[in-house]
Structure formats: structure tokens, C-alpha cells
Amino acid sequence: GQKVAYDLELFSTAALRETPEALVALHRDYIRAGCGVITTGSYAVTRFYLDKVDEGSRVSELAALSVSLAKTARSAEKAA
């Protein structure tokens, strides 16, 4: 499998920050498996978690990135 960043303080936000390509691959795997709905990896993209690493100001940026990665995966699978 593909390596995905993980941090006990940041949870899924670590993957967004450090290994976004792994999230696209994961979304694509789910789509290929037949999922009609995918969700973003943004449940921990909150000021509470990001303040732990002095990045609380990045909430909007990372939330938008999580949506963009899901859309990228969807588009890639439509084109495949």
C-alpha cells in the first residue's frame, strides 16, 4: 500500500498536509470499488487540531484542499 502521513495530534489532517497524493489514490480506490459517494478527509481540519501545530489559520485552506483532492480523484476516474 501507499504510505500515508499520520499524527496522533492531527489525525487525518497530517495526510492532507504531508501526503495529499495518497488521499487521491485512496479516493480513487474507493471509486473503483464501486462507491457512488466519497467523503473528504477533513474531519480533523479544525482550529482545535491545527492550533496544536501553530497552523490554526490554515483551516479554510486545508478544508478546500480536501475537497479539491476528492474532485481530482473523481475526475481522474471519469477519464480512466
C-alpha distances in whole Angstrom, upper triangle without the diagonal:
4,7,9,13,14,18,20,23,21,19,17,19,17,15,17,19,16,13,15,13,10,12,13,10,10,14,13,11,14,17,16,16,19,19,23,22,19,20,20,18,21,23,23,24,28,30,30,27,27,30,29,28,31,29,31,32,29,28,29,27,24,25,26,23,21,23,22,19,19,22,20,17,20,22,19,19,23,23,21
4,6,10,12,16,19,21,19,17,15,17,15,12,14,16,13,10,11,9,6,10,11,8,9,12,13,11,14,17,16,17,20,20,23,22,19,19,18,16,19,21,21,22,25,28,28,24,24,28,26,25,28,26,28,29,25,25,26,24,21,22,23,20,18,20,20,16,17,20,18,15,19,20,18,18,22,22,20
4,7,9,13,16,18,16,14,13,15,12,9,13,13,10,8,11,10,7,10,12,11,11,14,15,14,17,19,19,20,23,22,25,23,20,20,18,15,18,20,19,20,23,26,25,22,22,25,23,22,25,23,25,27,23,24,25,23,20,21,22,19,18,21,20,17,18,21,19,17,21,23,20,21,25,25,23
4,6,10,13,15,13,11,9,11,9,6,9,10,8,6,8,9,6,8,11,10,10,13,15,14,16,18,19,20,22,21,23,21,18,17,15,12,15,16,15,16,20,22,22,18,18,22,20,19,22,20,22,23,20,20,22,20,16,18,19,16,14,18,18,14,16,19,18,16,20,21,20,21,24,25,24
4,7,10,12,10,9,8,9,6,5,8,8,6,6,9,11,9,10,13,13,13,15,18,18,19,21,23,23,25,24,26,24,20,18,16,12,14,15,14,15,17,19,19,15,15,18,17,15,18,17,19,21,18,18,20,18,15,17,19,16,14,18,18,15,17,20,19,18,22,24,22,23,27,27,27
4,7,9,7,6,7,8,5,6,10,10,9,9,12,14,12,12,16,16,14,17,20,19,20,23,24,24,26,24,26,24,20,18,16,12,13,14,12,13,16,18,17,13,14,17,15,14,17,16,18,20,18,18,20,19,15,17,20,17,15,19,20,17,19,22,22,21,24,26,25,26,29,30,29
4,5,5,5,8,8,6,8,11,11,10,12,14,17,15,15,19,19,18,20,23,23,23,26,28,27,29,27,29,26,23,20,18,14,14,14,11,13,15,16,14,11,12,14,11,11,15,14,16,19,17,17,20,19,16,18,20,18,17,21,22,20,21,24,24,24,26,29,28,29,32,33,33
4,6,5,9,10,9,12,14,14,14,16,17,20,18,18,21,22,20,22,25,25,24,27,29,29,30,28,30,27,24,21,19,15,15,14,11,13,14,16,13,10,12,14,11,12,15,16,17,20,18,18,21,21,18,19,22,21,19,22,24,22,23,27,27,26,29,31,31,31,34,36,35
4,6,9,9,9,12,14,13,14,16,18,21,19,18,22,23,22,23,26,26,26,29,31,30,32,29,31,28,24,21,19,15,14,13,10,11,12,12,10,7,9,10,7,9,12,12,13,17,16,15,19,19,16,17,21,19,18,22,23,22,23,26,27,26,29,31,31,32,35,36,36
4,6,5,6,9,10,10,11,13,14,18,16,15,19,20,19,20,23,23,23,26,28,28,29,26,28,25,21,18,15,12,11,10,7,8,9,11,9,6,7,10,8,8,12,11,12,15,13,12,16,15,12,14,17,16,14,18,20,18,19,23,23,23,25,28,28,29,31,33,33
4,5,6,8,10,11,12,13,14,16,14,13,17,18,16,17,21,20,20,23,25,24,26,23,25,22,18,16,13,10,10,9,6,9,11,13,12,8,10,13,12,12,15,14,15,17,15,14,17,17,13,14,17,16,14,17,19,17,18,21,22,21,23,26,26,26,29,31,31
4,5,5,7,9,10,10,10,13,11,10,13,15,13,14,17,17,17,19,22,22,23,20,22,19,15,12,10,6,7,7,6,8,11,14,13,10,11,15,14,14,17,15,15,17,14,13,15,15,11,11,14,13,10,14,15,13,14,18,18,17,20,22,22,23,26,27,27
4,5,5,6,9,10,10,13,12,11,14,16,15,15,19,20,19,21,24,24,25,23,24,21,17,14,11,7,7,8,6,6,9,11,12,8,8,12,12,11,13,11,12,14,11,10,12,12,8,9,12,11,9,13,14,13,14,18,18,18,20,23,23,24,26,28,28
4,5,5,6,8,9,12,11,11,14,16,15,16,19,20,20,22,25,25,27,24,26,23,19,17,14,10,10,12,9,9,12,14,14,10,10,13,12,11,13,12,13,15,13,13,15,14,10,13,15,13,12,15,16,14,16,19,19,19,22,24,23,25,27,28,28
4,5,5,5,6,9,8,7,11,12,11,13,16,16,17,19,21,22,23,21,23,20,16,14,12,8,10,12,11,11,14,16,17,13,13,16,16,14,17,15,16,18,14,14,16,14,11,12,14,11,10,14,14,11,13,17,16,15,19,20,20,21,24,25,25
4,6,6,5,9,9,7,10,12,12,13,16,17,17,19,21,22,24,21,22,19,16,14,10,8,8,11,10,9,13,15,16,13,12,16,16,14,16,13,14,15,11,11,13,11,7,9,11,8,7,11,11,9,11,14,14,14,17,19,19,20,23,24,24
4,6,7,10,11,11,13,15,15,16,19,20,21,23,25,26,27,25,26,23,19,17,14,11,11,14,12,10,13,14,16,13,11,14,14,12,13,11,13,14,10,11,13,10,8,11,12,9,10,14,13,12,15,17,16,17,20,21,21,23,26,26,27
4,6,9,9,10,13,14,15,16,18,19,21,22,24,25,27,25,27,24,21,19,16,13,14,16,14,14,17,18,19,15,14,17,16,13,16,14,16,17,14,15,17,14,11,14,15,12,12,16,15,13,16,19,17,17,21,22,21,23,26,26,26
4,5,5,7,9,10,11,13,15,16,17,19,21,22,24,22,24,22,18,17,14,12,14,16,15,15,18,20,21,18,16,20,19,17,19,17,19,20,16,17,18,15,13,15,15,12,12,15,14,11,14,16,15,14,18,19,18,20,23,23,23
4,5,5,7,9,10,11,13,14,16,17,19,20,22,20,21,19,16,14,11,10,12,15,15,14,17,19,21,18,17,20,20,18,20,17,19,19,15,15,16,13,10,12,12,9,8,11,10,7,10,13,11,11,15,16,15,17,20,20,20
4,5,5,6,9,10,11,12,14,15,16,18,20,19,21,19,16,16,13,12,15,18,18,17,21,23,25,21,20,24,24,22,23,21,22,23,19,19,19,16,14,15,15,11,11,13,11,8,11,13,10,10,13,14,13,15,18,18,17
4,5,5,6,9,10,10,13,14,15,16,19,18,20,18,15,15,13,11,14,17,17,17,21,23,24,21,20,24,23,22,24,21,23,24,20,20,21,18,15,16,17,13,12,14,13,10,11,14,12,11,14,16,14,15,18,19,18
4,5,5,6,9,10,11,12,14,15,17,15,17,15,11,11,9,8,11,14,14,14,18,21,22,19,19,22,22,21,23,20,21,22,18,18,18,16,13,13,14,11,9,11,11,7,8,11,10,9,12,14,13,14,17,18,18
4,5,5,6,9,10,11,12,14,16,14,16,14,11,11,10,10,13,16,17,17,21,24,25,22,22,25,25,24,26,23,24,24,20,19,19,17,14,15,14,11,9,10,9,6,6,9,7,5,9,11,9,11,14,14,14
4,5,5,6,9,10,10,12,15,14,16,15,12,13,13,12,16,18,20,20,23,26,27,24,24,28,27,26,28,25,27,27,23,23,23,20,18,18,18,15,13,14,13,9,10,12,10,7,11,12,10,10,14,15,13
4,5,5,6,9,10,11,13,12,14,13,10,11,11,10,14,16,17,18,22,25,25,23,23,27,26,25,28,25,26,27,23,22,22,21,17,17,18,15,12,14,14,10,9,12,12,9,11,14,12,12,15,17,16
4,5,5,6,9,10,11,9,11,10,7,8,9,10,13,15,17,18,21,25,26,23,23,27,27,26,28,25,26,26,22,21,21,19,17,16,16,14,11,11,11,8,6,9,9,6,8,11,10,10,13,15,14
4,5,5,6,8,10,10,11,11,9,12,12,13,17,19,21,21,25,28,29,27,27,30,30,29,31,28,29,29,25,24,24,22,20,19,18,16,14,14,13,10,9,10,9,5,7,10,8,7,10,12,11
4,5,5,6,9,9,12,12,10,13,14,14,18,20,22,22,26,29,30,27,28,31,31,30,33,30,31,31,28,26,26,25,22,21,21,19,16,17,17,13,12,14,13,9,10,13,11,9,13,15,13
4,5,5,7,6,9,9,7,10,12,13,17,18,20,21,25,28,29,26,27,31,31,30,32,30,30,31,27,25,25,24,21,20,20,19,16,15,16,13,11,13,13,10,10,13,13,10,13,16,14
4,5,5,5,7,8,7,11,13,15,18,20,22,23,26,30,31,29,29,33,33,32,34,31,31,32,28,26,26,25,22,21,20,19,16,15,15,13,10,11,12,8,7,11,10,7,10,12,11
4,5,7,10,11,11,15,16,18,21,23,25,26,30,33,34,31,32,36,36,35,37,34,34,35,31,30,29,28,25,24,23,22,19,18,18,16,13,14,14,10,10,12,11,8,10,12,10
4,6,9,11,11,14,17,18,21,23,25,26,30,33,34,31,32,36,36,35,37,35,35,36,32,30,30,29,26,25,25,23,20,20,20,18,15,17,17,13,13,16,14,11,14,16,14
4,6,9,10,14,17,19,22,23,26,27,30,33,34,32,33,37,37,36,38,36,35,36,33,30,30,29,27,25,25,24,21,20,20,18,15,16,17,13,12,15,15,11,13,16,14
4,5,7,10,13,15,18,19,22,23,26,30,31,29,30,33,34,34,36,33,32,33,30,27,27,26,24,22,22,21,18,17,18,16,13,14,15,12,11,14,15,12,13,16,16
4,7,10,14,16,19,20,23,24,27,30,31,30,30,34,35,35,36,33,32,33,29,27,26,26,24,21,21,21,18,16,17,16,12,13,15,13,10,13,15,12,12,16,16
4,7,10,13,15,16,20,20,23,26,27,26,27,30,31,31,33,30,29,29,26,23,22,23,20,18,18,18,15,13,15,14,10,11,14,12,10,13,15,13,14,17,18
4,7,10,12,13,17,17,20,24,25,23,24,27,28,28,29,26,26,26,23,21,20,20,17,15,15,15,11,10,12,11,7,10,12,10,9,13,14,12,14,17,17
4,7,8,10,13,13,16,20,21,19,20,24,24,25,26,23,22,23,20,17,17,17,14,12,13,13,9,8,11,10,7,10,13,11,11,15,16,15,17,20,20
4,5,8,11,10,14,17,18,17,17,21,21,21,23,20,19,19,16,14,14,14,11,8,10,9,5,6,9,8,6,9,11,11,12,15,16,16,18,20,21
4,6,8,8,12,15,16,14,14,18,18,18,20,17,17,18,15,13,14,13,10,9,11,10,6,8,11,9,9,12,13,13,14,17,18,18,20,23,23
4,5,5,8,12,13,11,12,15,16,16,18,15,14,15,12,10,11,11,8,6,9,9,6,8,11,11,11,14,15,15,17,19,20,21,23,25,26
4,6,8,11,11,10,12,15,16,17,18,16,15,16,14,11,13,14,11,9,13,13,10,12,15,14,14,17,19,18,20,22,24,24,26,28,29
4,6,9,8,7,8,12,12,13,15,13,12,14,12,10,12,13,10,10,13,13,11,14,16,16,16,19,20,20,22,25,25,26,28,30,31
4,7,8,7,7,10,12,12,13,10,9,11,9,6,8,10,7,6,10,10,9,12,14,14,15,18,19,20,21,23,24,26,27,29,30
4,5,6,6,8,10,12,12,10,7,10,9,6,9,11,9,9,12,13,12,15,17,18,18,21,22,23,25,27,28,29,31,33,34
4,6,5,6,8,10,9,8,5,7,8,6,10,12,11,11,14,15,15,18,20,20,22,24,25,26,28,30,31,32,34,36,37
4,6,6,7,10,10,10,7,11,11,10,13,15,14,14,17,18,17,20,22,22,23,26,27,28,30,32,33,34,36,38,38
4,6,6,8,9,9,8,11,11,10,13,14,12,13,16,16,16,19,21,20,21,24,25,26,28,30,30,32,34,35,36
4,5,6,6,5,5,8,8,7,11,12,10,12,15,15,15,18,19,19,21,23,24,25,27,29,30,31,33,35,35
4,5,5,5,4,8,9,10,13,14,13,15,18,18,18,21,23,23,25,27,28,29,31,33,33,35,37,38,39
4,6,7,8,12,12,12,16,17,15,17,20,20,19,23,24,24,26,28,29,29,32,34,34,35,38,39,40
4,6,8,11,11,12,16,15,14,16,19,18,19,22,23,22,25,27,27,28,31,32,32,34,37,37,38
4,6,8,9,11,15,14,14,16,19,18,19,22,23,23,26,28,28,29,32,33,34,36,38,39,39
4,5,6,8,11,11,10,13,15,15,16,19,20,20,22,24,25,26,28,30,30,32,34,35,36
4,5,6,9,10,10,12,14,15,16,18,20,20,22,24,25,27,29,30,31,33,35,36,37
4,6,8,8,10,11,13,14,16,18,19,20,22,23,24,26,28,29,30,32,34,35,36
4,6,5,6,8,10,10,12,14,15,16,18,20,21,22,24,25,26,29,30,31,33
4,6,5,6,9,10,11,13,14,15,17,19,20,22,23,24,26,28,29,30,32
4,6,5,6,9,10,11,12,14,16,17,18,20,21,22,24,26,27,29,30
4,6,5,6,9,10,10,12,15,15,16,18,20,21,22,24,26,27,28
4,5,5,6,9,10,10,12,14,15,17,18,20,21,23,24,25,27
4,5,5,7,9,10,11,13,14,16,17,19,20,22,23,25,26
4,5,5,6,9,10,11,12,14,15,16,18,20,21,22,24
4,5,5,6,9,10,10,12,14,15,16,18,20,21,22
4,5,5,6,9,10,11,13,14,16,17,19,20,21
4,5,5,6,9,10,11,12,14,16,17,18,20
4,5,5,6,9,10,10,12,14,15,16,18
4,5,5,6,9,10,10,12,14,15,16
4,5,5,6,9,10,11,12,14,15
4,5,5,6,8,10,10,12,14
4,5,5,6,9,10,11,12
4,5,5,6,9,10,11
4,5,5,6,9,10
4,5,5,6,9
4,5,5,6
4,5,5
4,6
4
